[in-house]
Amino acid sequence: MEQQSLQEHIAWLENQLQQKKHELATQGTPEKNEREIVKEVIQGVGAETVSPPPPMPPLATPIASPIHPLPNDPKESEHRALVQGLVEQAVSGDLFAALKSAENLHNPHLLDEFHDALTDHYYEKLVESRKLKLDQ
């Protein structure tokens, strides 16, 4: 089941990658490398599933106290474990559910790290799948 889900995700990403390349070519947009396009596709999925929070009003007076970590910023080791857990959820289960889970953490830094990790993982799988297709 896990392998089938991964293959479905890779096939979906291949399709999205081709559509995005075609879209960029027809718009006359400068060429991007595939890794950048894969990241845009992954980020786009997250943006489609959860609407952004409303903008916050500007502060009336500047904050004089030193900057402290955000309350939902996990410690570094917890941060890595959380990102790895989300990647495993995406790979072994449902990519879209993992993206939604990451969005629901409301932590932009963590979300960006998750997008980077997913991009690296799926880009490698896309490259591998193309090699397999060429060898057959």
CNS distance restraints for C-alpha pairs under 8 A (distance, minus, plus):
assign (resid   1 and name CA) (resid   5 and name CA) 6.18 0.50 0.50
assign (resid   2 and name CA) (resid   6 and name CA) 6.26 0.50 0.50
assign (resid   2 and name CA) (resid  91 and name CA) 7.47 0.50 0.50
assign (resid   2 and name CA) (resid  92 and name CA) 4.90 0.50 0.50
assign (resid   2 and name CA) (resid  93 and name CA) 6.63 0.50 0.50
assign (resid   3 and name CA) (resid   7 and name CA) 6.14 0.50 0.50
assign (resid   3 and name CA) (resid  92 and name CA) 7.58 0.50 0.50
assign (resid   4 and name CA) (resid   8 and name CA) 6.15 0.50 0.50
assign (resid   5 and name CA) (resid   9 and name CA) 6.21 0.50 0.50
assign (resid   5 and name CA) (resid  91 and name CA) 7.46 0.50 0.50
assign (resid   5 and name CA) (resid  92 and name CA) 6.87 0.50 0.50
assign (resid   5 and name CA) (resid  93 and name CA) 6.68 0.50 0.50
assign (resid   5 and name CA) (resid  94 and name CA) 7.40 0.50 0.50
assign (resid   6 and name CA) (resid  10 and name CA) 6.17 0.50 0.50
assign (resid   6 and name CA) (resid  91 and name CA) 5.83 0.50 0.50
assign (resid   6 and name CA) (resid  92 and name CA) 6.87 0.50 0.50
assign (resid   7 and name CA) (resid  11 and name CA) 6.09 0.50 0.50
assign (resid   8 and name CA) (resid  12 and name CA) 6.08 0.50 0.50
assign (resid   9 and name CA) (resid  13 and name CA) 6.04 0.50 0.50
assign (resid   9 and name CA) (resid  95 and name CA) 7.22 0.50 0.50
assign (resid  10 and name CA) (resid  14 and name CA) 6.03 0.50 0.50
assign (resid  10 and name CA) (resid 122 and name CA) 7.03 0.50 0.50
assign (resid  10 and name CA) (resid 125 and name CA) 7.06 0.50 0.50
assign (resid  10 and name CA) (resid 126 and name CA) 6.28 0.50 0.50
assign (resid  11 and name CA) (resid  15 and name CA) 6.28 0.50 0.50
assign (resid  12 and name CA) (resid  16 and name CA) 6.21 0.50 0.50
assign (resid  13 and name CA) (resid  17 and name CA) 5.86 0.50 0.50
assign (resid  13 and name CA) (resid  38 and name CA) 7.43 0.50 0.50
assign (resid  13 and name CA) (resid  41 and name CA) 7.78 0.50 0.50
assign (resid  14 and name CA) (resid  18 and name CA) 6.22 0.50 0.50
assign (resid  14 and name CA) (resid 126 and name CA) 7.13 0.50 0.50
assign (resid  15 and name CA) (resid  19 and name CA) 6.25 0.50 0.50
assign (resid  16 and name CA) (resid  20 and name CA) 6.04 0.50 0.50
assign (resid  16 and name CA) (resid  41 and name CA) 6.92 0.50 0.50
assign (resid  17 and name CA) (resid  21 and name CA) 6.12 0.50 0.50
assign (resid  17 and name CA) (resid  34 and name CA) 7.67 0.50 0.50
assign (resid  17 and name CA) (resid  37 and name CA) 6.65 0.50 0.50
assign (resid  17 and name CA) (resid  38 and name CA) 6.41 0.50 0.50
assign (resid  17 and name CA) (resid  41 and name CA) 7.34 0.50 0.50
assign (resid  18 and name CA) (resid  22 and name CA) 6.17 0.50 0.50
assign (resid  19 and name CA) (resid  23 and name CA) 6.07 0.50 0.50
assign (resid  20 and name CA) (resid  24 and name CA) 6.10 0.50 0.50
assign (resid  20 and name CA) (resid  37 and name CA) 7.18 0.50 0.50
assign (resid  20 and name CA) (resid  41 and name CA) 7.95 0.50 0.50
assign (resid  21 and name CA) (resid  25 and name CA) 6.09 0.50 0.50
assign (resid  21 and name CA) (resid  37 and name CA) 7.81 0.50 0.50
assign (resid  22 and name CA) (resid  26 and name CA) 6.17 0.50 0.50
assign (resid  23 and name CA) (resid  27 and name CA) 6.24 0.50 0.50
assign (resid  24 and name CA) (resid  28 and name CA) 6.22 0.50 0.50
assign (resid  24 and name CA) (resid  29 and name CA) 5.21 0.50 0.50
assign (resid  24 and name CA) (resid  30 and name CA) 7.59 0.50 0.50
assign (resid  24 and name CA) (resid  31 and name CA) 7.50 0.50 0.50
assign (resid  25 and name CA) (resid  29 and name CA) 6.25 0.50 0.50
assign (resid  25 and name CA) (resid  31 and name CA) 7.72 0.50 0.50
assign (resid  32 and name CA) (resid  36 and name CA) 6.46 0.50 0.50
assign (resid  32 and name CA) (resid  37 and name CA) 6.77 0.50 0.50
assign (resid  33 and name CA) (resid  37 and name CA) 6.59 0.50 0.50
assign (resid  34 and name CA) (resid  38 and name CA) 6.08 0.50 0.50
assign (resid  35 and name CA) (resid  39 and name CA) 6.29 0.50 0.50
assign (resid  35 and name CA) (resid 119 and name CA) 6.98 0.50 0.50
assign (resid  35 and name CA) (resid 120 and name CA) 7.76 0.50 0.50
assign (resid  35 and name CA) (resid 123 and name CA) 6.26 0.50 0.50
assign (resid  36 and name CA) (resid  40 and name CA) 6.28 0.50 0.50
assign (resid  37 and name CA) (resid  41 and name CA) 6.24 0.50 0.50
assign (resid  38 and name CA) (resid  42 and name CA) 6.25 0.50 0.50
assign (resid  38 and name CA) (resid 119 and name CA) 6.18 0.50 0.50
assign (resid  38 and name CA) (resid 123 and name CA) 6.90 0.50 0.50
assign (resid  39 and name CA) (resid  43 and name CA) 6.03 0.50 0.50
assign (resid  39 and name CA) (resid 115 and name CA) 6.74 0.50 0.50
assign (resid  39 and name CA) (resid 116 and name CA) 7.09 0.50 0.50
assign (resid  39 and name CA) (resid 118 and name CA) 7.98 0.50 0.50
assign (resid  39 and name CA) (resid 119 and name CA) 5.25 0.50 0.50
assign (resid  40 and name CA) (resid  44 and name CA) 5.91 0.50 0.50
assign (resid  41 and name CA) (resid  45 and name CA) 6.37 0.50 0.50
assign (resid  42 and name CA) (resid  46 and name CA) 6.73 0.50 0.50
assign (resid  42 and name CA) (resid 115 and name CA) 6.71 0.50 0.50
assign (resid  42 and name CA) (resid 118 and name CA) 7.74 0.50 0.50
assign (resid  42 and name CA) (resid 119 and name CA) 7.19 0.50 0.50
assign (resid  43 and name CA) (resid  47 and name CA) 6.34 0.50 0.50
assign (resid  43 and name CA) (resid 115 and name CA) 6.55 0.50 0.50
assign (resid  44 and name CA) (resid  48 and name CA) 6.19 0.50 0.50
assign (resid  45 and name CA) (resid  49 and name CA) 6.43 0.50 0.50
assign (resid  45 and name CA) (resid  96 and name CA) 7.37 0.50 0.50
assign (resid  45 and name CA) (resid  99 and name CA) 7.52 0.50 0.50
assign (resid  46 and name CA) (resid  50 and name CA) 6.59 0.50 0.50
assign (resid  46 and name CA) (resid  96 and name CA) 7.67 0.50 0.50
assign (resid  46 and name CA) (resid  99 and name CA) 5.54 0.50 0.50
assign (resid  46 and name CA) (resid 100 and name CA) 6.35 0.50 0.50
assign (resid  46 and name CA) (resid 103 and name CA) 6.81 0.50 0.50
assign (resid  47 and name CA) (resid  51 and name CA) 6.80 0.50 0.50
assign (resid  47 and name CA) (resid  52 and name CA) 7.72 0.50 0.50
assign (resid  49 and name CA) (resid 100 and name CA) 6.50 0.50 0.50
assign (resid  50 and name CA) (resid 100 and name CA) 6.93 0.50 0.50
assign (resid  50 and name CA) (resid 103 and name CA) 6.98 0.50 0.50
assign (resid  69 and name CA) (resid  73 and name CA) 6.47 0.50 0.50
assign (resid  72 and name CA) (resid 105 and name CA) 7.79 0.50 0.50
assign (resid  72 and name CA) (resid 106 and name CA) 7.96 0.50 0.50
assign (resid  72 and name CA) (resid 107 and name CA) 6.83 0.50 0.50
assign (resid  73 and name CA) (resid  79 and name CA) 7.71 0.50 0.50
assign (resid  73 and name CA) (resid 107 and name CA) 7.02 0.50 0.50
assign (resid  73 and name CA) (resid 110 and name CA) 7.95 0.50 0.50
assign (resid  74 and name CA) (resid  78 and name CA) 5.69 0.50 0.50
assign (resid  74 and name CA) (resid  79 and name CA) 5.29 0.50 0.50
assign (resid  75 and name CA) (resid  79 and name CA) 5.80 0.50 0.50
assign (resid  76 and name CA) (resid  80 and name CA) 6.27 0.50 0.50
assign (resid  77 and name CA) (resid  81 and name CA) 6.23 0.50 0.50
assign (resid  78 and name CA) (resid  82 and name CA) 5.96 0.50 0.50
assign (resid  79 and name CA) (resid  83 and name CA) 6.26 0.50 0.50
assign (resid  79 and name CA) (resid 110 and name CA) 7.27 0.50 0.50
assign (resid  80 and name CA) (resid  84 and name CA) 6.07 0.50 0.50
assign (resid  81 and name CA) (resid  85 and name CA) 6.01 0.50 0.50
assign (resid  82 and name CA) (resid  86 and name CA) 6.23 0.50 0.50
assign (resid  83 and name CA) (resid  87 and name CA) 6.21 0.50 0.50
assign (resid  83 and name CA) (resid 110 and name CA) 7.18 0.50 0.50
assign (resid  83 and name CA) (resid 113 and name CA) 7.06 0.50 0.50
assign (resid  83 and name CA) (resid 114 and name CA) 5.51 0.50 0.50
assign (resid  83 and name CA) (resid 117 and name CA) 7.73 0.50 0.50
assign (resid  84 and name CA) (resid  88 and name CA) 6.16 0.50 0.50
assign (resid  85 and name CA) (resid  89 and name CA) 6.16 0.50 0.50
assign (resid  86 and name CA) (resid  90 and name CA) 6.19 0.50 0.50
assign (resid  86 and name CA) (resid  98 and name CA) 5.76 0.50 0.50
assign (resid  86 and name CA) (resid  99 and name CA) 7.94 0.50 0.50
assign (resid  86 and name CA) (resid 101 and name CA) 7.81 0.50 0.50
assign (resid  86 and name CA) (resid 102 and name CA) 7.17 0.50 0.50
assign (resid  86 and name CA) (resid 114 and name CA) 7.29 0.50 0.50
assign (resid  87 and name CA) (resid  91 and name CA) 6.14 0.50 0.50
assign (resid  87 and name CA) (resid  98 and name CA) 7.41 0.50 0.50
assign (resid  87 and name CA) (resid 114 and name CA) 7.11 0.50 0.50
assign (resid  87 and name CA) (resid 117 and name CA) 7.09 0.50 0.50
assign (resid  87 and name CA) (resid 118 and name CA) 6.28 0.50 0.50
assign (resid  88 and name CA) (resid  92 and name CA) 5.79 0.50 0.50
assign (resid  88 and name CA) (resid  93 and name CA) 7.78 0.50 0.50
assign (resid  89 and name CA) (resid  93 and name CA) 5.26 0.50 0.50
assign (resid  89 and name CA) (resid  94 and name CA) 6.58 0.50 0.50
assign (resid  89 and name CA) (resid  95 and name CA) 7.18 0.50 0.50
assign (resid  89 and name CA) (resid  98 and name CA) 5.85 0.50 0.50
assign (resid  90 and name CA) (resid  94 and name CA) 5.12 0.50 0.50
assign (resid  90 and name CA) (resid  95 and name CA) 3.99 0.50 0.50
assign (resid  90 and name CA) (resid  96 and name CA) 7.25 0.50 0.50
assign (resid  90 and name CA) (resid  97 and name CA) 7.30 0.50 0.50
assign (resid  90 and name CA) (resid  98 and name CA) 5.13 0.50 0.50
assign (resid  90 and name CA) (resid  99 and name CA) 7.54 0.50 0.50
assign (resid  91 and name CA) (resid  95 and name CA) 6.55 0.50 0.50
assign (resid  94 and name CA) (resid  98 and name CA) 6.32 0.50 0.50
assign (resid  95 and name CA) (resid  99 and name CA) 6.28 0.50 0.50
assign (resid  96 and name CA) (resid 100 and name CA) 6.21 0.50 0.50
assign (resid  97 and name CA) (resid 101 and name CA) 6.09 0.50 0.50
assign (resid  98 and name CA) (resid 102 and name CA) 6.19 0.50 0.50
assign (resid  99 and name CA) (resid 103 and name CA) 6.21 0.50 0.50
assign (resid 100 and name CA) (resid 104 and name CA) 6.12 0.50 0.50
assign (resid 101 and name CA) (resid 105 and name CA) 6.69 0.50 0.50
assign (resid 102 and name CA) (resid 106 and name CA) 7.59 0.50 0.50
assign (resid 102 and name CA) (resid 110 and name CA) 7.69 0.50 0.50
assign (resid 102 and name CA) (resid 111 and name CA) 5.86 0.50 0.50
assign (resid 102 and name CA) (resid 114 and name CA) 7.48 0.50 0.50
assign (resid 103 and name CA) (resid 107 and name CA) 7.55 0.50 0.50
assign (resid 103 and name CA) (resid 111 and name CA) 6.58 0.50 0.50
assign (resid 106 and name CA) (resid 111 and name CA) 7.96 0.50 0.50
assign (resid 107 and name CA) (resid 111 and name CA) 6.12 0.50 0.50
assign (resid 108 and name CA) (resid 112 and name CA) 6.06 0.50 0.50
assign (resid 109 and name CA) (resid 113 and name CA) 6.28 0.50 0.50
assign (resid 110 and name CA) (resid 114 and name CA) 6.12 0.50 0.50
assign (resid 111 and name CA) (resid 115 and name CA) 6.15 0.50 0.50
assign (resid 112 and name CA) (resid 116 and name CA) 6.19 0.50 0.50
assign (resid 113 and name CA) (resid 117 and name CA) 6.15 0.50 0.50
assign (resid 114 and name CA) (resid 118 and name CA) 6.07 0.50 0.50
assign (resid 115 and name CA) (resid 119 and name CA) 5.96 0.50 0.50
assign (resid 116 and name CA) (resid 120 and name CA) 6.19 0.50 0.50
assign (resid 117 and name CA) (resid 121 and name CA) 6.17 0.50 0.50
assign (resid 118 and name CA) (resid 122 and name CA) 5.93 0.50 0.50
assign (resid 119 and name CA) (resid 123 and name CA) 5.69 0.50 0.50
assign (resid 120 and name CA) (resid 124 and name CA) 6.25 0.50 0.50
assign (resid 121 and name CA) (resid 125 and name CA) 6.45 0.50 0.50
assign (resid 122 and name CA) (resid 126 and name CA) 6.00 0.50 0.50
assign (resid 123 and name CA) (resid 127 and name CA) 6.24 0.50 0.50
assign (resid 124 and name CA) (resid 128 and name CA) 6.18 0.50 0.50
assign (resid 125 and name CA) (resid 129 and name CA) 6.01 0.50 0.50
assign (resid 126 and name CA) (resid 130 and name CA) 6.27 0.50 0.50
assign (resid 127 and name CA) (resid 131 and name CA) 6.40 0.50 0.50
assign (resid 128 and name CA) (resid 132 and name CA) 6.33 0.50 0.50
assign (resid 129 and name CA) (resid 133 and name CA) 6.28 0.50 0.50
assign (resid 130 and name CA) (resid 134 and name CA) 6.19 0.50 0.50
assign (resid 131 and name CA) (resid 135 and name CA) 6.15 0.50 0.50
assign (resid 132 and name CA) (resid 136 and name CA) 6.31 0.50 0.50
